[in-house]
Amino acid sequence: METTSEASPVLDPGRNDGKTTCFMYLVAGLSAIGGLLFGYDTGVVSGAMLLMRDYFHLDNTMQGVVVSVTIITAWLFCLMAGQAADRFGRKIVIVIASVVFTAGSIVMGLSEHVGLLIAGRIIVGMGIGLASMCVPMYIAEVSPQESRGLLVTINNCAITSGQLLASLVDGAFSGDHAHGWRYMLGIAAVPSVLQFVGFLFMPESPRWLVAKGRHQEALQVLQRVRGPDADVQQEYQAIQDSVMEAHIQDDERSVIRRVLTTSSLRTALIVGCGLQIIQQISGINTVMYYSASIIEMSGVRDKSEVIWLSAATSAMNCVCSLMGLVFVERVGRRKLTLFSLLGVTFSLALLALSFFLADRNSPLLSYHDPSAHGTVCDTFSSCSGCISSSLCGYCFEETGAANHTYNGTCLLLNTEYSDLSVGGACNLTDLPPHITWAPNWCPSLYSWMTFGGLLLYLFCFAPGMGSMPWTINSEIYPLWARGTCYSIATSLNWLFNFVVSLTFLDLMQWLSKEGAFLLYAILAFLGLVFLFFMLPETKGISLEEVGDLFDRLWWKDATTSSEKKTMQFTPAVVYSTANENQDLKLNSLMHGAI
């Protein structure tokens, strides 16, 4: 993978008056549609799954496959995207990603059997994988230095905006139980077509053009994106110098070997990979992929209400991700990350408690239906016990709304039609209004606690752990190793995304709902302890000096002197002043000796 994508040559910020052109914002906005599509797919599957589950009769394992096949495909194509972008250009790869995503959305929307649905999910994963690696790189290479951070962040905000858009679309089509999922999945083709058409008129990355020896085209692109009056000669020369330097370091095996044999850089890579892994094992994508299912399991009955409540969680995620932009330079990366994980641990524990209370106070079975005699469903005495088996479901009528009493029984689940039971009052296609079939949930007084726990989780997660793994990973590696290390850390994010999303529903079956969320809470807390000891503060420190923070982490330093601590974590100006003071002392000593 070409390491020039992360280069930050020292430029004169005054040559363009510190302004970013409207065309540059257009380039960043069209590029970020790739992030929007990734966020949309992440969010839309949550609501669509409630309808697809019944339409295709999906069990827990198949639901996990439908969700996770996109992620594992995206991981594989993310690893391939770097070489494709180096060979064919950033623009071409993004255009291809748009075409692939459009095709996948159409295939999903037209699916008539689960095999075709999975094929569509695989195709969409290809597009997401290509775009997720190439879009941030393209924006960074085209952007001016003075606004590069802001413009690259647009892609992160687009991801959460896509999740919110998906939830609104889910809500809009939730009333169509037969075909609503088709519109939810197929409508993603609209923004991908928009990106395809718009990107036909976008420029190629000037860094890639210089690397390919197309210098005149690179100058023309710089002039176009910086404005007609901007002096781009100095920037062009800096890009040319950085590309030549990067080519010297372009032996991938040599880079990896140097990373592993350099103590401080090896530590930085461990921290960077740890951040990406902790982001996933703290359960974010179980919340985003399965938020509607979690809300339904808490006891909310109406599917449209479930989907709209899921939209509220996406809105919280979107709004709170913008908060990260405000606090990252004020609070600092380390504090924002640690406080975020502390809140995540507490909110996951709250979710576990809500399901624990619901389980302990679930309705007792008022009778045993003759159709279930001799089956495992006949052995349970409460609703929670009944739904703990993948073979059974709870069939009930509410007999007292004021005191929440129910007349219910445990029936065998119809393996072909999960919205029906085998025998009993719920073995009807059109149930009477007073009868409810609950194949995987129990009526509960603690639904508000589950919903509140989800909102609190996203409120804590989005500003810190939602964006800091990406921000910190872009800062802690030197230029010659940044592309390689960033790629390794990103691939681990996708890999653990896949593992967590694939196992979530089965974990709830094996450990119980409260057990699964308690496991995520424990993992988040362990991540908090790891980062407390390993993560330094990178705020206000130049990229050249960040590597020094990993030479000797704070907890390894036995010195408690405030002066030495300041020396260890102070930017270059302070280091320079300290060195000057040392020189003065040495001169005095030398003169005294003379």
C-alpha positions in Angstrom: 0.0 0.0 0.0 1.4 3.4 -0.9 2.4 5.3 2.2 2.0 8.8 0.6 -1.7 8.9 1.4 -0.9 10.0 5.0 1.9 12.4 4.2 1.7 15.9 5.6 4.3 18.1 4.0 5.2 21.3 5.7 3.4 24.0 3.6 3.0 27.7 3.9 -0.6 28.1 5.1 -0.6 31.7 3.8 -0.3 30.9 0.2 -4.1 30.3 -0.1 -5.1 32.7 2.7 -6.2 29.7 4.8 -9.4 29.3 2.8 -11.0 26.1 1.5 -12.8 26.4 -1.8 -16.4 25.5 -2.3 -15.2 22.9 -4.9 -13.1 21.3 -2.3 -16.1 20.9 0.0 -18.0 19.4 -3.0 -15.2 16.9 -3.5 -15.2 15.9 0.2 -19.0 15.7 0.3 -19.3 13.4 -2.8 -16.4 11.3 -1.5 -18.2 10.9 1.9 -21.2 9.3 0.3 -19.1 6.2 0.6 -19.2 6.7 4.4 -22.9 7.4 4.1 -23.5 4.1 2.3 -21.5 2.2 4.9 -23.5 3.8 7.7 -26.8 3.2 5.9 -26.1 -0.5 5.4 -25.1 -0.8 9.1 -28.3 0.9 10.3 -30.9 -0.4 7.7 -30.3 -4.1 8.4 -31.5 -3.6 12.0 -35.0 -2.7 11.1 -35.1 -4.7 7.9 -34.1 -7.8 9.8 -37.5 -7.8 11.7 -39.3 -8.1 8.4 -36.7 -10.4 6.6 -36.7 -12.7 9.5 -40.3 -13.5 9.1 -40.3 -13.4 5.2 -37.3 -15.8 4.9 -38.0 -17.7 8.2 -34.4 -17.0 9.4 -33.2 -18.6 12.6 -30.6 -16.9 14.8 -27.6 -18.4 12.9 -28.9 -17.3 9.5 -29.7 -13.8 10.8 -26.1 -13.6 11.9 -24.9 -14.8 8.5 -27.0 -12.2 6.7 -25.5 -9.4 8.8 -22.0 -10.7 9.0 -21.3 -11.8 5.4 -21.2 -8.1 4.4 -18.7 -7.4 7.1 -16.3 -10.2 6.2 -16.5 -9.4 2.5 -15.8 -5.7 3.3 -12.8 -6.8 5.4 -11.3 -8.8 2.5 -11.9 -6.0 -0.1 -10.5 -3.4 2.4 -7.2 -5.3 2.3 -7.3 -5.4 -1.5 -8.3 -1.7 -1.9 -4.9 -0.3 -1.2 -3.2 -2.1 -4.0 -6.1 -1.4 -6.4 -5.9 2.3 -5.5 -2.1 2.4 -6.0 -2.4 0.7 -9.4 -5.6 2.2 -10.9 -6.1 5.5 -9.0 -8.2 6.6 -6.0 -11.0 8.0 -8.2 -11.4 4.8 -10.3 -11.7 2.6 -7.2 -14.4 4.9 -5.7 -16.3 4.9 -9.0 -16.1 1.1 -9.1 -17.3 1.0 -5.4 -20.3 3.1 -6.4 -21.2 0.7 -9.2 -20.8 -2.4 -7.0 -22.9 -1.0 -4.2 -25.7 0.0 -6.6 -25.7 -3.6 -8.0 -25.7 -5.1 -4.5 -28.6 -2.9 -3.4 -30.7 -3.9 -6.4 -30.0 -7.6 -5.9 -31.0 -7.4 -2.2 -34.2 -5.5 -3.1 -35.3 -8.1 -5.7 -34.3 -11.2 -3.6 -36.9 -14.0 -3.6 -34.9 -16.5 -1.6 -32.2 -16.2 1.1 -29.4 -17.3 -1.2 -30.0 -14.3 -3.4 -30.3 -12.0 -0.4 -26.9 -13.2 0.9 -25.4 -12.7 -2.6 -26.6 -9.1 -2.5 -25.1 -8.7 0.9 -21.8 -10.0 -0.4 -21.8 -7.6 -3.3 -22.6 -4.6 -1.0 -19.7 -5.7 1.2 -17.3 -5.4 -1.8 -18.4 -1.8 -2.3 -18.1 -0.9 1.3 -14.7 -2.5 1.6 -13.3 -0.6 -1.4 -14.8 2.7 -0.3 -13.9 2.5 3.4 -10.2 2.3 2.7 -10.1 4.6 -0.3 -12.4 7.5 0.5 -10.5 8.8 3.6 -7.2 8.4 1.7 -8.6 10.3 -1.3 -10.0 13.2 0.8 -6.7 13.5 2.7 -4.6 13.6 -0.5 -6.8 16.2 -2.2 -7.4 18.5 0.9 -5.2 21.5 1.9 -3.3 21.0 5.1 -5.0 23.7 7.0 -8.5 22.0 6.6 -7.5 18.3 6.1 -8.7 17.2 9.5 -12.1 18.8 9.1 -12.6 17.5 5.6 -11.6 13.9 6.5 -13.9 14.0 9.5 -16.8 14.7 7.2 -16.5 11.0 6.2 -16.9 9.9 9.9 -20.0 12.1 10.3 -21.4 10.7 7.1 -21.3 7.2 8.6 -23.5 8.2 11.6 -25.8 10.3 9.3 -26.2 7.2 7.1 -27.3 5.2 10.1 -29.8 7.9 11.0 -31.1 8.0 7.5 -31.5 4.2 7.5 -33.5 4.3 10.7 -35.9 6.9 9.2 -36.3 4.8 6.0 -36.9 1.7 8.2 -39.6 3.6 10.0 -41.2 4.9 6.8 -41.6 1.4 5.4 -42.2 -0.5 8.6 -45.9 -0.7 8.0 -45.4 -2.9 4.9 -44.6 -6.2 6.6 -44.5 -8.1 3.3 -42.2 -6.0 1.2 -41.0 -3.1 3.3 -37.6 -4.7 3.7 -37.2 -4.5 -0.1 -37.5 -0.8 -0.2 -35.3 -0.4 2.9 -32.4 -2.3 1.2 -33.0 -1.2 -2.4 -33.2 2.5 -1.8 -29.4 2.6 -1.0 -28.9 2.5 -4.8 -30.0 6.1 -5.0 -27.0 7.8 -3.2 -24.6 5.3 -4.8 -25.8 6.3 -8.2 -25.4 10.0 -7.2 -21.8 9.3 -6.1 -21.1 7.5 -9.4 -22.4 10.3 -11.6 -20.7 13.0 -9.5 -17.4 11.3 -9.3 -17.1 11.1 -13.1 -16.4 14.8 -12.9 -14.1 14.8 -9.9 -10.3 15.1 -10.1 -7.8 12.3 -9.4 -5.6 12.6 -6.4 -2.6 14.9 -7.1 -0.4 12.6 -5.0 -1.2 9.6 -7.1 -0.7 11.6 -10.3 2.7 12.7 -9.1 3.6 9.1 -8.1 2.7 8.0 -11.6 4.8 10.8 -13.2 1.8 12.7 -14.5 3.1 16.0 -13.1 1.2 18.4 -15.4 -2.2 16.8 -14.5 -1.3 17.0 -10.8 -0.6 20.8 -11.1 -3.9 21.2 -12.9 -5.8 19.3 -10.2 -4.1 21.4 -7.4 -5.0 24.6 -9.2 -8.6 23.4 -9.6 -9.2 22.5 -6.0 -7.2 25.4 -4.4 -8.7 28.1 -6.6 -7.6 30.0 -9.6 -5.6 32.6 -7.6 -3.8 30.2 -5.3 0.0 29.6 -5.7 0.3 25.9 -5.8 3.9 25.6 -6.9 5.3 25.2 -3.3 2.6 22.7 -2.4 3.3 20.8 -5.6 7.1 20.7 -4.8 6.4 19.5 -1.3 4.2 16.7 -2.6 6.8 15.7 -5.1 9.5 15.6 -2.4 7.3 13.5 -0.1 6.4 11.1 -2.9 10.1 10.6 -3.6 10.8 10.0 0.1 7.9 7.5 0.3 9.1 5.5 -2.7 12.4 5.0 -0.8 10.4 3.4 2.1 8.0 1.5 -0.2 9.3 -2.0 0.6 6.3 -3.4 2.5 8.2 -6.3 4.1 11.0 -3.9 5.2 8.4 -1.6 6.8 6.8 -4.4 8.8 10.2 -5.7 9.9 11.2 -2.2 11.0 7.9 -1.8 12.9 8.3 -5.1 14.8 11.9 -4.4 15.7 11.4 -0.8 16.9 10.3 -0.9 20.5 8.4 2.4 20.6 6.7 1.8 17.2 5.7 -1.7 18.2 4.1 -0.3 21.3 2.3 2.3 19.2 1.0 -0.4 16.9 -0.2 -2.5 19.9 -2.1 0.6 21.2 -3.5 1.4 17.7 -4.7 -2.2 17.2 -6.0 -2.3 20.8 -8.2 0.8 20.2 -9.8 -0.8 17.1 -10.4 -4.1 18.8 -11.8 -2.5 21.9 -14.2 -0.4 19.8 -15.7 -3.6 18.5 -15.7 -5.9 21.5 -17.4 -3.2 23.6 -20.5 -4.1 21.5 -21.1 -1.1 19.2 -22.2 -3.1 16.2 -24.5 -5.3 18.3 -26.3 -2.1 19.1 -26.3 -0.7 15.6 -27.1 -3.9 13.7 -29.6 -5.3 16.3 -31.0 -2.3 18.0 -34.5 -3.1 16.8 -34.2 -6.7 17.9 -32.9 -5.6 21.3 -35.8 -3.2 21.8 -38.3 -5.9 20.7 -36.7 -8.4 23.1 -37.2 -5.9 25.9 -41.0 -6.2 25.5 -42.1 -3.6 23.0 -44.8 -5.3 20.9 -45.6 -3.1 17.8 -43.0 -3.6 15.1 -43.5 0.0 13.8 -42.9 1.3 17.3 -39.8 -0.9 17.6 -38.3 0.5 14.4 -39.1 4.1 15.3 -37.4 3.6 18.7 -34.5 2.2 16.9 -34.4 5.4 14.8 -34.1 7.4 18.0 -31.0 5.4 18.9 -29.5 6.3 15.5 -30.3 9.9 16.0 -28.5 9.9 19.4 -25.5 8.3 17.7 -25.4 10.9 14.9 -25.8 13.9 17.2 -23.2 12.7 19.8 -20.7 11.9 17.1 -20.7 15.6 16.3 -19.9 16.3 19.9 -16.6 14.5 19.4 -15.6 17.3 17.0 -16.1 19.9 19.7 -14.3 18.0 22.6 -11.4 16.3 20.8 -9.2 19.4 20.9 -10.6 20.8 24.2 -10.6 17.7 26.4 -7.9 15.7 24.6 -7.8 12.3 23.0 -6.8 10.3 26.2 -9.5 11.7 28.5 -12.2 11.6 25.9 -11.4 7.9 25.2 -11.2 6.9 28.8 -14.4 8.7 29.9 -16.2 7.3 26.9 -15.2 3.7 27.8 -16.2 4.3 31.5 -19.7 5.4 30.3 -19.9 2.5 27.9 -19.1 0.0 30.7 -21.8 1.5 32.9 -24.4 1.6 30.2 -23.7 -2.1 29.2 -24.1 -3.0 32.8 -27.4 -1.1 32.9 -28.6 -3.1 29.8 -27.7 -6.3 31.5 -29.6 -5.3 34.6 -32.7 -4.4 32.6 -32.8 -7.9 31.1 -32.0 -9.5 34.4 -35.0 -7.7 36.1 -37.2 -8.5 33.2 -36.2 -12.2 33.4 -36.8 -12.3 37.2 -40.2 -10.7 36.9 -41.4 -12.4 33.7 -45.1 -13.6 33.7 -45.7 -17.1 35.0 -47.4 -19.6 32.7 -51.1 -19.7 33.6 -51.7 -23.0 31.9 -50.1 -25.7 29.8 -51.6 -26.1 26.3 -52.4 -29.8 25.4 -50.6 -29.3 22.0 -47.3 -28.8 23.9 -47.6 -31.9 26.1 -44.6 -34.1 25.9 -42.4 -31.4 24.4 -39.6 -29.3 26.0 -42.1 -26.4 26.0 -44.2 -28.2 28.6 -41.4 -28.2 31.1 -41.2 -24.4 31.7 -43.1 -22.4 34.3 -42.5 -18.8 33.2 -42.3 -16.8 30.0 -38.5 -16.2 30.4 -37.9 -19.9 30.7 -40.1 -20.6 27.7 -38.3 -18.2 25.3 -34.9 -19.3 26.6 -35.4 -22.3 24.3 -35.0 -21.7 20.6 -37.9 -24.3 20.1 -40.6 -22.4 22.0 -42.5 -19.2 22.1 -44.9 -17.4 24.5 -48.6 -17.1 23.5 -50.7 -14.8 25.8 -53.5 -12.4 26.2 -53.4 -9.5 28.6 -56.1 -10.0 31.2 -55.4 -6.9 33.4 -53.8 -3.8 31.9 -53.8 -2.0 35.2 -51.9 -4.6 37.1 -50.1 -6.2 34.1 -51.5 -9.7 34.4 -51.4 -12.2 31.6 -53.0 -15.5 30.6 -50.3 -17.3 28.7 -48.8 -20.6 27.7 -45.6 -22.0 26.1 -46.0 -23.5 22.6 -43.7 -25.1 20.1 -42.3 -22.7 17.5 -43.2 -23.4 13.8 -39.8 -23.9 12.2 -41.1 -22.8 8.8 -43.2 -19.8 9.9 -41.7 -18.2 13.0 -44.7 -16.0 13.4 -46.9 -19.1 14.1 -46.9 -21.7 16.8 -47.5 -25.4 16.4 -51.0 -25.8 17.7 -52.6 -23.7 20.4 -54.2 -20.2 20.1 -51.2 -18.7 18.2 -51.4 -21.2 15.4 -53.3 -18.7 13.2 -52.2 -16.6 10.3 -54.4 -13.7 11.5 -54.3 -13.7 15.3 -57.3 -12.1 17.2 -56.5 -8.6 18.6 -56.4 -9.9 22.2 -53.9 -12.7 21.4 -50.1 -12.0 21.1 -47.4 -14.4 19.9 -44.0 -13.6 21.4 -41.4 -16.1 20.0 -38.4 -14.3 21.5 -39.6 -11.8 24.1 -41.7 -11.4 27.2 -44.0 -8.5 28.2 -42.0 -6.4 30.7 -42.2 -3.4 32.9 -38.5 -2.7 32.2 -38.6 -1.8 28.5 -37.9 1.8 29.4 -34.6 0.8 31.2 -33.4 -1.1 28.1 -34.2 1.8 25.8 -32.6 4.2 28.2 -29.5 2.0 28.4 -29.2 2.0 24.6 -29.4 5.8 24.5 -26.9 6.2 27.3 -24.5 3.7 25.5 -24.5 5.8 22.3 -24.3 9.1 24.2 -21.1 7.8 25.9 -19.7 5.8 22.9 -20.1 8.2 19.9 -18.0 11.2 21.0 -15.0 9.1 22.2 -14.7 5.4 21.2 -16.7 6.1 18.0 -14.1 8.3 16.5 -10.9 8.4 18.6 -9.6 5.0 17.4 -9.5 6.5 13.9 -8.1 9.8 15.0 -5.4 8.4 17.2 -4.3 5.8 14.7 -3.7 8.6 12.2 -1.4 10.4 14.6 0.8 7.8 16.4 2.8 6.3 13.5 5.7 7.9 11.6 5.2 8.8 7.9 7.2 5.9 6.5 5.1 3.3 8.5 1.7 5.1 8.8 0.0 3.4 5.8 1.1 -0.1 6.8 0.2 0.3 10.5 -3.1 2.0 9.7 -4.0 -0.8 7.4 -3.2 -3.5 10.0 -5.3 -1.7 12.7 -8.2 -1.1 10.3 -8.3 -4.8 9.2 -8.5 -5.8 12.8 -11.5 -3.5 13.3 -13.3 -5.2 10.4 -12.3 -8.7 11.6 -13.7 -8.2 15.2 -16.7 -6.4 13.7 -17.4 -9.6 11.9 -16.9 -11.9 14.9 -19.0 -9.8 17.3 -21.9 -9.3 14.9 -21.9 -13.0 13.9 -22.0 -14.3 17.5 -24.3 -11.8 19.2 -27.7 -13.6 18.8 -26.1 -17.0 19.6 -24.4 -15.4 22.7 -27.7 -14.3 24.0 -29.0 -17.8 23.5 -26.0 -19.4 25.3 -25.4 -16.9 28.1 -28.9 -15.3 28.3 -29.5 -11.7 27.3 -28.2 -10.2 30.5 -25.1 -12.5 30.3 -24.2 -11.3 26.8 -24.3 -7.6 27.8 -22.5 -8.3 31.0 -19.7 -10.0 28.9 -19.5 -6.9 26.7 -19.3 -4.7 29.9 -16.4 -6.8 31.3 -14.6 -6.6 27.9 -15.1 -2.8 27.8 -13.8 -2.5 31.4 -10.7 -4.5 30.5 -10.2 -2.3 27.5 -10.4 0.7 29.8 -7.7 -0.7 32.1 -5.5 -1.4 29.1 -5.8 2.1 27.6 -5.4 3.7 31.0 -1.9 2.3 31.2 -1.0 2.3 27.5 -2.6 5.4 25.9 -0.7 8.7 26.1 -2.2 12.1 25.3 -1.4 13.2 21.7 -3.2 16.5 21.8 -1.0 19.5 20.9 2.0 17.4 20.0 3.4 17.3 16.5 3.4 14.1 14.4 7.2 14.0 14.6 7.1 14.0 18.4 4.2 11.7 19.0 6.4 8.6 18.6 8.5 9.8 21.6 5.5 9.3 23.9 5.8 5.5 23.4 9.5 5.4 24.2 8.7 5.3 27.9 5.0 5.2 29.0 4.1 7.2 32.1 3.5 4.1 34.3 7.0 2.8 33.6 8.6 6.1 34.8 9.4 5.9 38.5 9.9 9.7 38.6 7.1 11.7 40.1 8.7 15.1 39.5 6.2 17.4 37.8 9.1 19.1 35.9 10.1 15.8 34.3 6.5 14.8 33.5 6.1 18.2 31.8 9.3 17.5 29.9 8.0 14.1 28.7 4.6 15.3 27.4 5.4 18.9 26.3 5.5 20.0 22.6 8.6 21.0 20.7 8.7 24.6 21.9 9.2 23.5 25.5 11.8 21.0 24.5 13.7 23.7 22.7 13.5 26.0 25.7 14.8 23.3 28.0 17.7 22.5 25.7 18.6 26.2 25.6 18.6 26.4 29.4 20.8 23.3 29.5 23.2 24.9 27.1 23.4 28.1 29.2 24.2 26.0 32.3 26.9 24.1 30.5 28.4 27.4 29.2 28.5 28.8 32.7 30.2 25.7 34.1 32.7 25.8 31.3 33.5 29.5 31.9 33.8 28.8 35.6 36.2 26.0 35.0 38.2 28.2 32.7 
